[in-house]
Amino acid sequence: LWVEEYKNIKKQGFNFSPRFKCHYDENTNELTIDENKEYERIFPENINVTAIVGENGSGKSSILELINELSYEDIHIEKDYPVSFFELIQIIVYYDKIKNKFYIYKHNITATINNQSSIVEEKITSKSIQKILISSIPSHSQKEYLLLLDFLRNNNIDFPFSTPEIINICIHDDCNDLLRLIENKNFDFNYYYNIFEEDKTKKFKIFHILLLLAYLKNYKVDFDIQASKNYDDTILELEKKIDNDIKIKIKDFIETPLENFSVTSHHYVNIKKISNNFFKTYMEITKRKETDKLHDFIGKNVFIFNVYPQMSDGQYQLMYILNAIYSQINQDTIMLCIDEGENYLHPNWQKKYVNYLYKFLKDNFSNKQIHLIISSHSPFILSDLPKENVIFLEQGKQVYPFGDNQQTFGANIHTLLSHGFFMKDGLMGEFAKSKINEIIEFHNRTKADNMDKKALISEYENQKIQFWHIQNIVGDDYLKQVIKNHLIEIEKILLGKDGAKSEEITRARAYLKSLEND
C-alpha cells in the first residue's frame, strides 16, 4: 500500500505480506514486486496476518480506514463541475493464488513482477474483495446484542470463560405505548389487553398483536384500527395491513419458539433450545423501514432479552469481535481489519487473542481467502507474529525497531514493549518514576558546589520519612539498593558520619520493633 498523503501519513509504502517484496518508486512511477525466496509460512494457506503497532496518533487507525475506503471502481470527475478536485490515483494489485496471476488496475504505472513485464490488466470490481472494518468499541445497540445472542445460539466455540446459557425474555416496560395505538374505550381495554394475563392462549395472542403493532409502527404503515374483545378479530385486521411473508414469520415466531414459555412476565429458557432463526426473525420484525438499524427507543420494542450469567466487558468484547466477523463474512476473499480489538481484555486473554482469531478463522472459514490486519497496543500480539508480519509506525512513518538478528516471535515482553512500542523512557509508571526522581534530584542538589546546607537539612527532615518509605516499597531489587545508597550518601553529606549512623540506628530499632509487634 503506497500512501501519498492521508491524514498524518505522507509518502509511505507498507508491505502486507512477507511472501513478497514490494517497492514503489514515486520518481519513476515504477512498482516492483518480487517473491521472497526465504519466506516460510507459519499460518495456513488461506490466512495471512499483519499487525500494525505504534503509539497513540502514529497512524494505525488511519491505515485501516484507508484500506476500508479504497474503491475498486473507476474514478470519474466531471470536468465542468464548478469545484476544484485533486486527482486520486489508485493502484490495485490483486494476486489470484489459484491462477497464479497478478491482476493490476493501474494508472500510468510500469510494473515489474519477478523481472517480467507481462501483466494481466483487468479491472478489479468491488465484489472481488470483501472489506470488513471492526471497531475496537462495541456499540451495545439492540441489533449488535441480538446478533450476539444469535451467535451464541448457533455456535459451539471454545471461549476462555463460561458463556451465557440462560436467556430471560420479558415484555418491554413501554409496550403499553404500542397497545394504546388500538385502544378501545367501548370496553375495559386494560382488562382485556393485560400483558400479565395468566391464560397462556390469551397471553400469546397479545404477544402476537404487539409484534404486529411494532412492525406497522416501525414501517410507518398508516392504520386506524380499534381493538376487539375477540383477539383473533384484532389480529386479522392488523394482518390486512402487512405482506403475507412477514405475517407468517410473526405467527411462527409466536407459535413455535414461545410455545413452551411460562405465562409470567419473565421467561427463562436455555439459549440452545431456542429455534435457529429466533433472534434474526425478531430483528426483521422490529427493524425500521429500508434500513438495518433497529429501534432502540421507547415504544418500539416488544421484548427485552437478558442473559445469565451476565457478561463482563472483556467477555462481551471477545464475543463481539468474533460475532462481528461471523455475521459479516459473505464472500470468498476478505480483507478483515480489526482496530485494537484486544481492548478491555485481561492480559491473559490478550496473550491468547491472536490464537483465538486464528483458530476461529481456521475452523469456520477454511474455504475463504482471508487477510487479517490488526492494529494493537499489546506486546502479546507482537510475540505471536514474526517481525516480517508487523508494520511499526511512529508519528505517521514506518520504522524498523528490530535489527536483522532480532525477532518479535516468542520474544520477551519487556523487549517487545521497549522496542516495538517505542517506550524510550523505560517501562516504569510515570508516578513511581516521579517519586524516585525526587530522591535523585535531592541527592544531586546535596552534591552541588553552591548548596545551602542549612536549608537542605531542614528540607530533608521534612522529607526523610517519605524518602525512606519510597525506597522501602520499590519492587526492583537493584533500583531499591541504588536509592538506598543515595539516601545514605545524602545523610553523610548533610548530617556527617555520626549523624548518618544515628539515623541508621534509629531506622534499625524501628524495624526490630515492627518485627516484635508482628
C-alpha positions in Angstrom: 0.0 0.0 0.0 1.5 3.3 -1.1 0.1 6.3 0.7 0.9 9.6 -1.0 -0.9 11.6 1.7 -3.6 10.6 4.1 -4.0 12.4 7.5 -0.6 12.2 9.2 0.8 9.6 6.7 2.8 11.0 3.8 4.8 9.2 1.1 4.9 5.9 2.9 4.9 2.4 1.5 3.6 -0.6 3.5 4.0 -4.2 2.7 1.3 -6.5 4.0 2.8 -9.9 3.0 6.2 -11.3 3.8 5.7 -13.6 0.8 6.5 -10.7 -1.5 9.0 -7.8 -1.5 7.3 -4.7 -2.9 8.8 -1.4 -3.8 7.2 1.6 -5.4 9.5 4.3 -6.9 7.5 7.6 -6.9 10.0 9.3 -9.1 9.9 6.7 -12.0 6.3 5.6 -11.2 7.5 2.0 -11.1 6.2 -0.8 -9.0 8.4 -3.8 -8.4 7.2 -7.0 -6.9 9.5 -9.9 -6.2 8.7 -13.2 -4.5 10.6 -13.6 -1.2 12.5 -16.8 -1.6 13.3 -17.1 2.1 9.6 -16.9 3.1 8.4 -19.7 5.3 4.7 -19.9 6.1 3.5 -20.3 9.7 -0.2 -19.7 9.0 -2.5 -21.8 6.8 -2.6 -21.2 3.0 -5.8 -19.3 3.2 -4.9 -16.9 6.1 -2.4 -14.1 6.1 -1.9 -12.0 9.2 -0.5 -8.5 9.5 -0.2 -6.4 12.7 0.1 -2.6 12.8 1.6 -1.3 16.1 2.7 2.1 17.4 1.9 4.7 20.0 -1.3 6.8 20.0 -1.5 9.1 17.0 1.0 7.1 15.0 -1.4 6.3 12.2 -2.6 2.8 12.9 -6.3 3.5 12.6 -5.7 5.8 9.6 -4.2 2.8 7.6 -7.2 0.6 8.5 -9.6 3.4 7.5 -7.7 3.9 4.2 -7.8 0.3 3.4 -11.5 0.2 4.1 -12.1 3.3 2.0 -10.2 2.1 -1.1 -12.5 1.8 -4.0 -12.1 -0.8 -6.7 -14.2 1.3 -9.2 -13.2 3.8 -11.8 -12.8 7.4 -10.5 -14.9 9.8 -12.5 -14.7 13.5 -12.2 -16.9 15.9 -14.2 -14.6 18.4 -15.9 -17.1 21.2 -16.0 -18.0 20.8 -12.3 -17.5 24.3 -10.6 -15.2 22.9 -7.9 -11.5 22.2 -8.0 -10.6 18.5 -7.5 -7.3 16.8 -6.9 -6.8 13.7 -8.8 -6.9 10.5 -6.8 -4.7 7.8 -8.2 -5.3 4.2 -7.0 -3.2 1.3 -8.0 -4.8 -2.0 -7.2 -2.7 -5.2 -7.3 -4.6 -8.4 -6.7 -2.9 -11.8 -6.7 -5.0 -14.8 -7.6 -3.4 -17.8 -5.9 -5.4 -20.3 -7.9 -4.5 -18.9 -11.3 -1.1 -17.8 -10.0 -1.5 -14.4 -11.7 -1.4 -10.8 -10.7 -4.2 -8.6 -11.8 -3.3 -4.9 -11.8 -5.7 -2.0 -12.2 -3.2 0.8 -12.8 -2.9 4.4 -13.9 0.3 5.4 -15.7 2.5 3.0 -14.0 5.1 0.5 -15.0 5.0 -2.8 -13.1 7.7 -5.4 -12.9 6.9 -8.7 -11.3 9.8 -11.2 -10.8 11.7 -9.5 -13.6 8.9 -10.0 -16.1 6.9 -7.2 -17.5 3.9 -9.2 -18.7 0.9 -8.2 -16.7 -2.7 -9.1 -16.9 -4.6 -5.8 -16.9 -8.1 -6.2 -15.6 -10.4 -4.0 -13.7 -11.0 -5.5 -10.2 -14.5 -4.9 -9.1 -15.6 -4.3 -5.5 -17.2 -7.7 -5.4 -13.8 -9.4 -5.7 -12.7 -8.5 -2.3 -14.9 -8.0 0.7 -13.6 -5.4 3.1 -14.6 -5.5 6.8 -13.5 -3.0 9.4 -14.3 -3.8 13.0 -14.1 -1.0 15.6 -12.5 -1.6 19.0 -15.6 -0.3 20.8 -18.8 -2.2 20.7 -21.9 -0.1 20.1 -24.1 -2.1 22.6 -27.0 -1.4 20.3 -30.0 -3.7 20.2 -29.0 -5.0 16.8 -25.5 -5.8 17.9 -26.8 -7.5 21.1 -29.3 -9.6 19.2 -26.8 -10.7 16.7 -24.5 -11.7 19.6 -27.3 -13.8 21.0 -27.9 -15.4 17.7 -24.1 -16.1 17.5 -24.2 -17.8 20.9 -27.3 -19.8 19.9 -25.8 -21.2 16.7 -22.1 -21.7 17.6 -20.0 -24.1 19.6 -16.9 -22.0 20.2 -14.4 -22.8 22.9 -14.3 -19.5 24.8 -11.9 -19.0 27.8 -14.9 -18.5 30.0 -18.4 -19.8 30.6 -20.7 -18.4 28.1 -24.3 -17.4 29.0 -26.6 -20.4 28.9 -30.0 -19.0 30.0 -31.9 -16.2 28.4 -34.6 -14.1 30.1 -37.2 -12.9 27.7 -39.7 -10.4 29.2 -42.1 -7.8 28.0 -40.7 -4.4 27.4 -41.8 -1.8 30.1 -43.0 0.5 27.4 -45.1 -1.9 25.3 -48.2 -0.2 26.5 -47.3 2.6 24.1 -47.9 0.2 21.3 -51.2 -1.2 22.7 -52.5 2.4 23.1 -52.5 2.6 19.3 -55.6 0.4 19.2 -57.1 1.3 22.5 -60.9 0.9 22.5 -62.9 2.9 25.0 -66.1 0.9 24.5 -64.9 -1.8 26.9 -62.4 -2.2 29.7 -59.4 -2.3 27.4 -56.7 -2.7 30.1 -58.5 -5.8 31.4 -58.8 -7.5 28.1 -55.3 -6.4 26.9 -53.4 -7.1 30.0 -49.8 -8.2 29.3 -49.7 -10.1 32.6 -52.6 -12.3 31.5 -52.4 -15.7 33.2 -54.3 -17.5 30.5 -51.5 -18.8 28.2 -53.5 -18.8 25.0 -54.7 -15.2 25.5 -51.3 -14.1 26.5 -49.6 -15.3 23.3 -52.3 -13.6 21.3 -51.5 -10.3 23.0 -47.8 -11.0 22.1 -48.9 -11.6 18.5 -50.8 -8.2 18.5 -47.8 -6.4 20.0 -45.5 -7.7 17.3 -47.9 -6.7 14.5 -48.2 -3.3 16.0 -44.4 -2.9 16.3 -44.0 -3.9 12.7 -46.7 -1.5 11.4 -45.3 1.3 13.6 -41.7 0.8 12.6 -42.6 0.5 8.9 -44.7 3.6 9.2 -47.8 1.9 7.9 -51.0 4.0 8.4 -53.8 2.2 10.2 -56.9 3.2 12.1 -58.0 0.1 14.0 -59.7 -0.3 17.3 -59.1 -3.5 19.3 -61.9 -6.1 19.6 -62.7 -8.2 22.6 -62.0 -11.1 20.3 -58.2 -11.2 19.9 -58.5 -13.1 16.6 -60.5 -10.3 15.0 -57.9 -7.7 16.1 -55.1 -9.9 14.7 -57.0 -10.3 11.4 -57.5 -6.5 11.0 -53.8 -5.8 11.7 -52.6 -8.5 9.3 -54.6 -6.9 6.5 -52.0 -4.1 6.6 -48.9 -6.2 6.1 -47.5 -8.6 3.5 -48.1 -12.3 3.7 -44.4 -13.3 4.3 -43.9 -11.2 7.4 -47.4 -12.2 8.6 -46.2 -15.8 8.5 -42.9 -15.0 10.2 -44.7 -13.2 13.1 -47.1 -16.1 13.5 -44.3 -18.7 13.5 -42.3 -16.6 15.9 -45.2 -16.6 18.4 -46.3 -20.2 18.0 -43.1 -22.1 17.7 -40.3 -20.5 19.8 -42.5 -19.1 22.5 -45.0 -22.0 23.0 -43.2 -23.6 26.0 -42.6 -20.3 27.8 -44.2 -19.6 31.2 -47.1 -17.3 31.5 -45.3 -15.0 33.9 -43.8 -11.7 32.8 -40.3 -13.3 32.7 -39.5 -16.4 30.6 -36.3 -18.2 31.3 -35.1 -20.7 28.7 -31.9 -22.4 27.6 -30.4 -20.4 24.7 -29.6 -23.6 22.8 -33.2 -24.7 22.9 -34.4 -21.6 21.1 -35.1 -22.1 17.3 -32.2 -21.3 15.0 -33.6 -18.1 13.5 -35.3 -16.8 16.6 -33.3 -13.6 17.0 -32.9 -12.8 13.3 -36.7 -13.2 12.8 -37.3 -10.8 15.7 -34.8 -8.3 14.2 -36.6 -8.5 10.9 -40.0 -7.8 12.6 -38.7 -4.8 14.6 -36.2 -3.1 12.2 -37.0 0.2 10.6 -38.2 0.5 7.1 -35.4 0.4 4.4 -32.6 0.2 7.0 -31.0 -2.4 9.1 -31.0 -0.2 12.2 -33.3 -1.4 14.9 -35.4 0.7 17.2 -33.7 1.4 20.5 -36.1 3.9 21.9 -39.4 3.9 23.8 -42.5 2.4 22.3 -40.9 0.3 19.5 -39.8 -2.9 21.2 -41.8 -5.8 22.4 -39.3 -8.0 24.2 -36.2 -7.4 26.4 -33.5 -10.1 26.2 -31.1 -10.6 29.1 -28.6 -13.5 29.6 -27.3 -15.4 32.6 -24.6 -15.4 33.7 -24.2 -11.8 32.7 -21.2 -10.9 30.6 -18.3 -8.7 31.7 -16.8 -6.0 29.4 -14.0 -8.3 28.5 -16.3 -11.3 27.7 -18.6 -9.1 25.7 -15.6 -7.6 23.8 -14.2 -11.0 22.7 -17.6 -12.3 21.7 -18.3 -9.0 19.9 -15.2 -9.4 17.8 -15.9 -13.0 16.8 -19.6 -12.3 16.1 -18.7 -9.2 14.0 -16.5 -11.5 11.9 -19.0 -14.3 11.7 -22.0 -12.1 10.9 -20.3 -10.2 8.1 -18.2 -12.6 6.0 -20.2 -13.4 2.9 -17.6 -13.6 0.1 -14.6 -15.8 -0.8 -11.8 -13.2 -0.5 -11.9 -11.0 2.6 -9.8 -8.1 3.8 -10.5 -8.3 7.5 -9.4 -5.2 9.6 -9.7 -5.1 13.4 -8.8 -1.9 15.1 -7.4 -2.6 18.6 -9.7 -5.5 19.2 -7.9 -6.5 22.4 -9.3 -3.5 24.3 -11.0 -4.5 27.6 -9.3 -7.9 27.5 -7.3 -9.0 30.6 -3.5 -9.5 29.7 -4.1 -13.3 30.0 -6.7 -13.1 27.2 -4.6 -10.6 25.2 -1.9 -13.3 25.3 -4.3 -15.7 23.6 -6.0 -13.1 21.3 -4.2 -13.9 18.1 -4.6 -17.6 18.7 -8.4 -17.2 19.3 -8.7 -15.3 16.0 -6.5 -17.8 14.1 -8.4 -20.8 15.4 -11.8 -19.2 14.8 -11.0 -18.3 11.2 -9.4 -21.7 10.5 -12.3 -23.7 12.0 -15.1 -21.6 10.5 -13.8 -20.2 7.2 -11.3 -22.8 5.8 -12.8 -22.3 2.3 -12.2 -18.5 2.4 -9.1 -16.4 1.5 -8.6 -14.1 4.4 -6.1 -11.3 5.0 -6.4 -10.4 8.7 -4.9 -6.9 9.5 -5.0 -5.9 13.2 -3.8 -2.8 14.9 -2.7 -3.1 18.5 -1.2 -1.7 21.7 -0.4 -5.1 23.1 3.1 -6.6 23.2 1.4 -10.0 23.3 0.3 -9.5 19.7 3.9 -9.0 18.7 5.1 -12.1 20.4 2.7 -14.2 18.2 4.0 -12.8 14.9 7.3 -12.7 13.1 8.6 -9.1 12.6 8.0 -9.5 8.8 4.3 -9.7 9.6 4.4 -6.4 11.6 4.2 -2.8 10.5 5.8 -0.5 13.0 4.6 3.2 13.0 6.0 6.2 14.7 4.4 9.6 14.0 2.9 8.5 10.7 6.2 6.9 9.4 7.2 3.3 9.1 10.2 2.4 11.2 12.2 -0.7 11.9 13.0 -1.0 15.6 14.3 -4.6 15.4 17.6 -5.4 13.8 18.4 -8.3 11.4 19.3 -10.6 14.3 16.3 -9.7 16.5 12.8 -11.1 16.3 9.4 -10.4 17.7 8.1 -14.0 17.5 8.2 -15.5 21.0 10.3 -12.6 22.3 10.5 -11.3 25.9 7.5 -9.0 26.7 9.9 -6.3 28.1 11.9 -6.3 24.9 8.7 -6.0 22.8 7.4 -3.1 24.9 10.7 -1.1 24.8 11.4 -1.8 21.1 8.0 -2.5 19.5 6.1 0.3 21.2 9.0 2.9 21.3 8.9 3.3 25.1 12.2 5.2 25.2 11.6 6.4 28.8 11.5 2.9 30.2 8.7 0.7 31.4 8.1 2.2 34.8 4.9 4.1 35.6 5.3 7.9 35.5 4.0 8.5 39.0 6.5 6.0 40.5 9.3 7.5 38.3 8.4 11.0 39.6 8.7 10.0 43.2 12.0 8.2 42.7 13.3 11.2 40.7 12.5 13.5 43.6 15.1 11.5 45.6 17.6 11.5 42.8 17.2 15.3 42.3 17.6 15.9 46.0 20.8 13.8 46.0 22.2 15.9 43.1 21.4 19.1 45.0 23.4 18.0 48.0 26.4 17.5 45.8 26.2 20.9 44.1 29.0 23.3 44.9 26.7 26.1 45.8 24.3 24.1 48.0 22.7 25.8 51.0 23.4 23.0 53.6 21.2 24.5 56.4 18.2 24.8 54.1 18.7 21.3 52.7 19.0 19.8 56.2 15.6 21.4 57.1 14.1 20.1 53.8 15.5 16.6 54.4 14.0 16.5 57.9 10.6 17.1 56.4 11.1 14.6 53.5 13.1 11.8 55.0 10.1 9.6 56.2 8.6 9.6 52.7 12.0 9.2 51.0 12.8 6.1 53.0 9.2 4.8 52.6 9.6 5.1 48.8 12.9 3.3 48.9 11.3 0.5 51.0 8.4 -0.2 48.6 10.4 -0.2 45.3 9.9 -3.6 43.7 13.1 -3.8 41.7 15.9 -5.0 43.9 18.7 -3.3 42.0 16.9 0.1 41.9 16.0 -0.3 45.6 19.7 -0.6 46.5 20.6 2.3 44.3 18.1 4.6 46.1 19.3 3.4 49.5 22.8 4.3 48.6 21.7 7.7 47.5 19.8 8.3 50.8 22.8 7.1 52.9 25.1 9.5 51.0 22.6 12.4 51.5 22.7 11.8 55.2 26.5 11.6 55.3 26.8 14.9 53.4 24.1 16.8 55.4 24.4 15.2 58.9 28.0 13.9 58.9 29.1 10.4 59.6 27.9 10.4 63.1 24.5 11.8 62.2 24.1 9.3 59.4 25.0 6.5 61.7 22.5 7.7 64.3 19.7 7.8 61.7 20.6 4.3 60.6 20.4 3.0 64.2 17.0 4.7 64.6 15.7 3.0 61.5 17.1 -0.4 62.6 15.4 -0.1 66.0 12.1 0.9 64.4 12.4 -2.2 62.1 13.1 -4.5 65.0 10.1 -3.1 66.9 7.9 -3.7 64.0 9.0 -7.4 63.9 8.3 -7.8 67.6 4.8 -6.4 67.1 4.2 -8.8 64.3 
